[in-house]
Amino acid sequence: MPLKKVTKDVEIDLIEVINLIKRNKFQFLFISFLPAILVFFYLNSKPPAEKIFKAVTTIIPMSTFQEAQYSEYNSYITTKFRVEYVSPLTGDDLIIFNMLNNVKKIDYSKFKKILKSDLQSLFLEKISEKNFLNNAIRRSNYVNKDEFTSNEEYENKVEQTVNLFKFYEDNEGVNKNWTISSTIKDKKKYEEFLKFIEKTANNEIRQYLIDEFEISITTQKLFKNYLAKDVQILLKETIKNDKLKVYFDKFFIYIQENEAFDRLQDKFLSTPINNSDLFFASTINVNSTKYKNIIKENVNIFISTFSVFILSLFLGLTYVIFLSKLRK
């Protein structure tokens, strides 16, 4: 019996709680709603968190059909152009004749075929060069120098940005493509930068191929002329066969005119390399870019406010009950 009485004294039934809230409604409402209202306005006034993305973009080599535009040139430098001629000459005269023929030939092994695999390798090598990326970032204003108070800060930011770019081979699917990835903030600015480095890299590769061809053909011409002059000096007084003398004279006219070199140059210039608008070693498929947000979104304002309100409601109720007991 005494235990039951103690229990009744301690218990506070629902009706009593409601009556307590009514009698202390202002305090209860103040404690319950004020924190939630403050949290709501605080979260709502905060600027949105800056989004940071991991961007992954596919690099596409030229197609087989596009590579076919180089097939004529590739065939030309690999075909053995030899006119089978049965010379009536014998002995030393035949040796001289064959020597002249060898001087006449172009060493086509010094000229490289233009293949899509090689062009893709050149493109990947170019865009992954730190020096290339460093210059591209500056020239495109990908990192705005005006946003920095000192040149040292700007240089550090450029270096950090260069190191953000990574290149991976994508082994998924039938075609093995490469991808370029970076951590970015501005999607539009990133895509514009990709277009810039694609154009810049292709232009530099095109110029590299032109320079390499010109060096090879100039070197070949120079060596042929040197060799021809040496042979001319060596054989001029030793040739006694009249027919061979005629051939000898025609041979040096041929060397001076360099018609074989002109044909080779024409074949090279017939490729897309001769047109900057048509040439590309590879392309960066900007439309394939996938973005992944690597920073958590802002907390949900309404869920956070409601959670604070429930907690405040409990605290307000506790406060009202505690206040009631004190008054007793």
C-alpha positions in Angstrom: 0.0 0.0 0.0 2.7 2.6 0.8 4.6 1.6 -2.4 1.5 2.3 -4.5 1.1 5.7 -2.9 4.8 6.6 -3.7 4.3 5.6 -7.3 1.2 7.8 -7.7 3.1 10.7 -6.3 5.9 10.3 -8.8 3.8 9.7 -11.9 2.5 12.6 -13.9 -0.4 11.6 -16.2 -1.0 13.0 -19.6 -3.8 15.3 -18.5 -1.5 16.9 -16.0 1.2 17.4 -18.6 -1.3 19.1 -20.9 -2.4 21.3 -18.1 1.2 22.2 -17.3 1.8 23.1 -21.0 -1.3 25.3 -21.0 -0.2 27.1 -17.8 3.3 27.7 -19.1 2.5 27.9 -22.8 4.7 30.9 -23.5 7.8 29.4 -22.0 7.1 26.1 -23.7 6.6 27.7 -27.2 9.7 29.8 -26.7 11.9 26.9 -25.8 10.4 24.6 -28.5 10.3 26.9 -31.5 13.1 29.5 -31.0 16.0 27.1 -31.6 14.4 25.6 -34.6 13.7 29.0 -36.1 17.3 30.1 -35.4 18.7 27.0 -37.0 16.4 27.4 -40.1 17.5 31.0 -40.7 21.2 30.1 -40.1 21.2 27.2 -42.5 19.2 29.2 -45.1 21.6 32.1 -44.9 24.7 30.0 -45.4 26.2 30.2 -48.9 26.0 26.9 -50.8 29.0 24.7 -50.5 31.4 25.0 -53.4 31.0 22.0 -55.6 34.1 20.1 -56.7 33.9 17.5 -59.4 36.1 14.7 -60.7 35.8 15.0 -64.5 36.6 12.0 -66.8 36.7 12.5 -70.6 37.5 10.1 -73.4 40.3 10.6 -76.0 39.3 9.2 -79.4 41.8 8.2 -82.1 41.0 8.7 -85.8 38.9 6.0 -87.4 40.1 3.5 -90.0 38.3 5.5 -92.7 40.1 8.7 -91.7 43.4 6.8 -91.6 42.8 5.8 -95.2 43.5 9.4 -96.3 47.2 8.6 -95.7 47.2 5.3 -97.6 48.5 6.7 -100.9 51.5 8.3 -99.2 52.1 5.3 -97.0 52.0 3.0 -100.1 54.3 5.3 -102.0 57.1 5.2 -99.5 56.9 1.5 -99.0 56.6 0.4 -102.6 59.8 -0.6 -104.3 60.0 1.5 -107.4 62.5 -0.4 -109.6 62.5 -0.6 -113.4 64.0 -3.9 -114.4 66.5 -3.1 -117.0 68.8 -5.7 -118.6 72.0 -3.8 -119.3 74.1 -4.8 -122.3 77.1 -3.6 -120.3 79.6 -6.0 -118.8 82.6 -5.8 -116.6 83.6 -2.5 -115.1 81.0 -0.7 -117.2 78.2 -2.7 -115.6 79.7 -1.9 -112.1 79.7 1.8 -113.0 76.1 1.6 -114.3 74.9 -0.1 -111.1 76.7 2.4 -109.0 74.9 5.3 -110.7 71.6 3.5 -110.2 72.2 3.2 -106.5 73.1 6.9 -106.2 69.8 7.7 -108.0 67.6 5.8 -105.5 65.9 7.5 -102.5 66.2 5.9 -99.2 62.5 5.6 -98.4 63.2 4.0 -95.0 64.0 7.5 -93.7 60.4 8.4 -94.2 57.8 7.1 -91.7 54.3 5.9 -92.5 51.5 7.9 -91.0 49.4 5.5 -88.9 46.6 6.3 -86.5 48.3 4.4 -83.7 51.4 6.6 -84.1 49.3 9.7 -84.3 47.4 8.8 -81.1 50.7 8.1 -79.3 52.0 11.5 -80.4 48.8 13.1 -79.1 48.9 11.4 -75.8 52.6 12.2 -75.4 52.0 15.9 -76.2 49.0 16.5 -73.9 50.5 14.7 -71.0 53.7 16.8 -71.1 53.8 19.0 -68.0 55.4 21.8 -69.9 52.7 21.7 -72.6 49.9 21.8 -69.9 51.7 24.5 -68.1 51.8 26.7 -71.2 48.3 25.8 -72.2 46.9 26.8 -68.7 48.6 30.2 -69.0 47.7 30.9 -72.6 44.0 29.9 -72.2 43.7 31.7 -68.9 42.4 28.5 -67.3 44.0 29.8 -64.1 43.2 33.6 -64.0 46.3 35.5 -62.9 44.2 38.5 -61.9 42.7 36.4 -59.0 46.1 36.3 -57.2 47.8 38.9 -55.2 51.3 37.7 -55.9 53.1 36.0 -58.8 54.3 33.3 -56.5 50.7 32.3 -55.6 49.8 32.2 -59.3 52.8 30.0 -60.2 52.0 27.6 -57.4 48.4 27.4 -58.5 49.4 26.7 -62.1 51.7 24.0 -60.9 49.0 22.4 -58.7 46.5 22.5 -61.6 49.0 20.8 -63.9 49.4 18.0 -61.4 45.6 17.5 -61.3 45.5 16.1 -64.8 45.8 12.3 -65.1 45.8 10.0 -68.1 44.5 6.4 -68.1 44.0 3.7 -70.6 40.4 2.6 -70.7 40.4 -1.2 -71.1 36.6 -1.6 -71.1 34.9 -2.5 -74.3 36.3 -3.6 -77.6 38.1 -0.4 -78.4 40.8 0.6 -76.0 40.7 4.4 -75.6 42.5 6.7 -73.3 40.8 9.1 -70.8 41.9 12.4 -69.3 40.7 13.2 -65.8 41.0 16.2 -63.4 39.5 17.7 -60.3 37.6 20.8 -61.3 35.1 23.4 -60.1 33.8 25.1 -63.3 32.4 22.6 -65.9 32.2 25.1 -68.7 35.7 26.4 -68.2 37.1 22.8 -68.1 35.4 21.9 -71.3 36.7 25.0 -73.0 40.2 24.1 -71.8 39.9 20.6 -73.3 39.0 22.1 -76.6 41.9 24.4 -76.4 44.5 21.7 -75.6 43.1 19.5 -78.4 43.5 22.2 -81.0 46.9 23.3 -79.7 48.2 19.7 -79.5 47.0 18.8 -83.0 48.6 22.0 -84.4 51.9 21.3 -82.8 51.9 17.6 -83.9 51.0 18.7 -87.5 54.0 21.1 -87.5 56.2 18.4 -86.0 55.3 16.0 -88.9 55.9 18.7 -91.5 59.3 19.6 -90.0 60.3 16.0 -89.8 59.4 15.4 -93.4 61.3 18.5 -94.5 64.4 17.5 -92.5 64.3 14.0 -94.0 63.9 15.1 -97.6 66.4 18.0 -97.3 68.9 15.5 -95.8 68.3 13.0 -98.6 68.8 15.6 -101.2 72.0 16.8 -99.6 73.4 13.3 -99.3 72.4 12.4 -102.9 74.1 15.5 -104.2 77.3 14.9 -102.2 77.4 11.3 -103.4 76.6 12.2 -107.0 79.5 14.7 -107.0 81.9 12.2 -105.5 80.9 9.6 -108.1 81.2 12.2 -110.9 84.7 13.1 -109.9 85.6 9.5 -109.5 84.2 8.2 -112.7 84.3 11.1 -115.2 87.7 10.2 -116.5 87.2 6.5 -116.4 84.0 6.1 -118.4 85.0 5.1 -122.0 81.7 3.5 -123.2 79.8 6.1 -125.3 76.4 4.8 -124.3 77.4 4.9 -120.6 78.6 8.5 -121.1 75.2 9.5 -122.4 73.5 7.8 -119.4 76.0 9.4 -117.1 75.1 12.9 -118.4 71.4 12.2 -118.1 71.9 10.9 -114.7 73.3 14.1 -113.3 70.6 16.1 -115.0 68.1 13.9 -113.1 69.9 14.3 -109.8 69.8 18.1 -110.2 66.1 18.2 -111.1 65.2 15.9 -108.2 61.9 14.8 -109.8 61.7 11.8 -107.4 61.8 14.2 -104.4 59.1 16.4 -105.9 56.8 13.4 -106.4 57.4 12.3 -102.8 56.7 15.8 -101.6 53.5 16.0 -103.6 52.3 12.7 -102.1 53.0 14.1 -98.6 51.2 17.3 -99.3 48.2 15.4 -100.6 47.5 14.2 -97.0 45.4 16.1 -94.4 48.7 17.3 -92.9 48.7 20.0 -95.6 45.4 21.4 -94.2 45.2 22.5 -90.6 41.4 22.4 -90.7 41.4 18.7 -91.7 44.3 17.4 -89.7 44.0 15.8 -86.3 46.0 13.2 -84.5 43.3 12.4 -82.0 40.3 14.2 -80.5 39.0 14.8 -77.0 35.3 13.9 -76.8 34.1 16.7 -74.6 30.5 15.4 -74.8 31.6 12.1 -73.2 32.7 13.9 -70.0 31.3 12.4 -66.8 31.2 14.4 -63.7 31.2 13.1 -60.1 30.6 15.5 -57.2 33.3 14.7 -54.6 32.1 17.2 -52.0 29.0 16.4 -50.0 25.9 18.5 -50.6 24.6 21.0 -48.1 22.6 19.4 -45.3 18.9 19.3 -45.9 17.5 22.5 -44.2 14.1 21.2 -43.5 15.3 17.9 -42.0 17.8 19.6 -39.8 15.2 22.2 -38.7 12.6 19.5 -37.9 15.2 17.5 -35.9 16.1 20.6 -33.8 12.4 21.2 -33.3 11.7 17.7 -31.9 14.7 18.1 -29.6 13.5 21.5 -28.5 10.0 20.2 -27.9 11.4 17.5 -25.6 13.5 20.1 -23.8 10.5 22.5 -23.5 8.4 19.7 -22.0 11.1 18.8 -19.6 11.5 22.4 -18.6 7.7 22.8 -17.9 7.6 19.6 -15.8 10.7 20.7 -13.9 9.2 24.2 -13.3 6.0 22.7 -12.0 7.8 20.6 -9.5 9.7 23.5 -8.2 6.5 25.5 -7.7 5.1 22.6 -5.6 
